[in-house]
Amino acid sequence: MRTHVVALLAAAVPLAAVIVIGGCLGRQDLNGSECSEADLALIPTLEKLSVISAHPSQATDEGLRSGCYEDENYPYAGHAYTIGAADTALPYYARLAKDDGWTPIDGADATSRCYGKRIGAARAFLLVTIESAARYSVTVNATHGDVPDDGGLLC
């Protein structure tokens, strides 16, 4: 009888570990973040926003990147671009953002601008950042949770 109990426990412990680990990983995307199902479902919507894929004719798209941040539970989608003079990007996206209903967020500096609006039930923030003299990025960060009016970490 004792042999059967030991054998049963030996089989049950790994199974319990798989169940616990699997349950913990159920809410994680491939990056290891803990985005909610609603946040994960928002990513395809963010990827399709025209404001992140639009760019000046002289800019070269480096491709789409999207997912959930590893250290936070915020979904995002965006593109990085190379261009002869990255400082031309800020006025270009200011016009696009205004035309698309994005509201400017205070706190802009010489290298970035942030805009906010609702996308469905989520609050979204469009961030245009000059990364170098010839490179900039356009990213939309979003959340279904609480966030300060200035966007906090999302701007």
C-alpha positions in Angstrom: 0.0 0.0 0.0 2.8 2.4 0.9 4.4 1.9 -2.6 1.1 2.9 -4.2 0.8 6.1 -2.2 4.4 7.1 -3.0 3.8 6.4 -6.7 0.5 8.3 -6.6 2.2 11.3 -5.0 5.1 11.1 -7.4 2.6 11.4 -10.3 0.4 14.1 -8.6 3.1 16.6 -7.7 4.3 17.3 -11.3 0.7 17.4 -12.5 -0.1 20.0 -9.8 2.9 22.0 -10.8 1.8 22.0 -14.4 -1.7 23.2 -13.5 -0.4 26.0 -11.2 2.2 27.2 -13.7 -0.2 26.9 -16.6 -2.8 28.9 -14.7 -0.2 31.6 -13.9 0.9 31.9 -17.5 -2.6 32.0 -18.8 -2.7 35.8 -18.7 0.7 36.4 -20.1 1.6 37.2 -23.6 4.8 36.0 -25.3 6.7 39.0 -23.7 5.9 37.8 -20.2 3.6 40.7 -19.4 0.3 40.3 -17.6 -2.1 42.1 -19.9 -5.7 41.3 -19.3 -7.7 39.6 -22.0 -9.4 42.9 -22.9 -5.9 44.5 -23.3 -4.7 41.7 -25.5 -7.9 41.9 -27.6 -7.2 45.7 -28.1 -3.8 45.1 -29.8 -5.2 44.4 -33.3 -7.3 47.6 -33.1 -4.2 49.6 -32.1 -2.2 48.0 -35.0 -4.8 49.2 -37.5 -4.8 52.8 -36.5 -4.0 55.0 -39.5 -2.2 57.6 -37.4 0.7 55.1 -36.6 1.1 53.8 -40.1 0.9 57.2 -41.9 4.2 58.9 -42.4 5.9 61.6 -44.6 6.7 60.4 -48.1 10.5 60.7 -47.4 10.3 58.5 -44.3 11.1 54.8 -44.4 9.0 52.5 -42.2 11.1 50.1 -40.0 8.0 47.9 -39.4 5.2 47.4 -37.0 5.9 46.4 -33.4 3.1 45.6 -30.9 2.3 43.7 -27.8 2.2 44.3 -24.1 5.0 45.9 -22.2 7.0 43.4 -20.2 7.0 45.4 -16.9 3.5 46.9 -17.2 0.1 45.7 -18.3 -0.3 48.1 -21.2 -0.9 47.1 -24.8 0.8 49.1 -27.5 1.3 49.3 -31.3 3.6 51.5 -33.3 6.1 52.1 -36.0 9.7 53.5 -36.1 10.8 55.5 -39.1 14.0 56.7 -40.6 14.0 60.1 -42.3 16.4 62.8 -43.3 15.3 65.2 -40.7 13.3 63.7 -37.8 12.3 67.1 -36.4 9.8 67.3 -39.3 7.8 64.5 -37.8 6.3 66.5 -34.9 4.4 69.0 -37.0 3.3 66.3 -39.4 1.8 64.2 -36.7 0.3 67.2 -34.9 -1.9 67.8 -38.0 -2.8 64.1 -38.3 -3.6 63.8 -34.6 -5.9 66.8 -34.7 -7.7 65.6 -37.8 -8.2 62.2 -36.2 -9.7 63.5 -32.9 -6.6 63.2 -30.7 -6.3 65.9 -27.9 -2.8 67.3 -27.1 -1.5 66.4 -23.7 0.4 69.1 -21.8 4.1 68.4 -21.1 5.4 68.3 -24.6 9.1 68.9 -25.0 11.4 69.4 -28.0 11.7 65.7 -28.7 8.2 64.3 -28.1 4.5 65.0 -28.2 1.6 63.1 -26.7 -2.1 63.0 -27.5 -5.0 61.3 -25.9 -8.4 59.9 -26.9 -10.8 57.0 -26.2 -10.7 53.9 -28.3 -13.7 51.9 -27.3 -13.6 51.4 -23.6 -9.9 52.1 -23.4 -7.9 55.3 -22.9 -5.2 55.6 -25.6 -2.2 57.9 -25.9 -0.4 58.6 -29.1 3.3 59.3 -28.5 5.5 60.7 -31.2 9.2 60.7 -30.2 12.3 61.9 -32.0 14.9 59.3 -31.2 17.8 60.7 -33.1 18.4 63.3 -35.9 17.2 60.7 -38.5 14.8 58.4 -36.6 11.5 58.8 -34.8 8.8 56.5 -33.5 5.0 56.7 -33.4 3.3 54.6 -30.7 -0.2 54.2 -29.3 -0.2 53.0 -25.7 -3.6 52.1 -24.1 -5.2 50.9 -20.9 -8.6 49.9 -19.6 -7.5 50.9 -16.1 -7.0 54.2 -14.4 -4.4 56.6 -15.7 -3.7 60.2 -14.9 -5.0 62.8 -17.3 -1.5 63.5 -18.5 -1.1 59.9 -19.5 1.5 59.1 -16.8 3.7 56.3 -18.0 1.8 56.1 -21.3 3.0 59.5 -22.5 
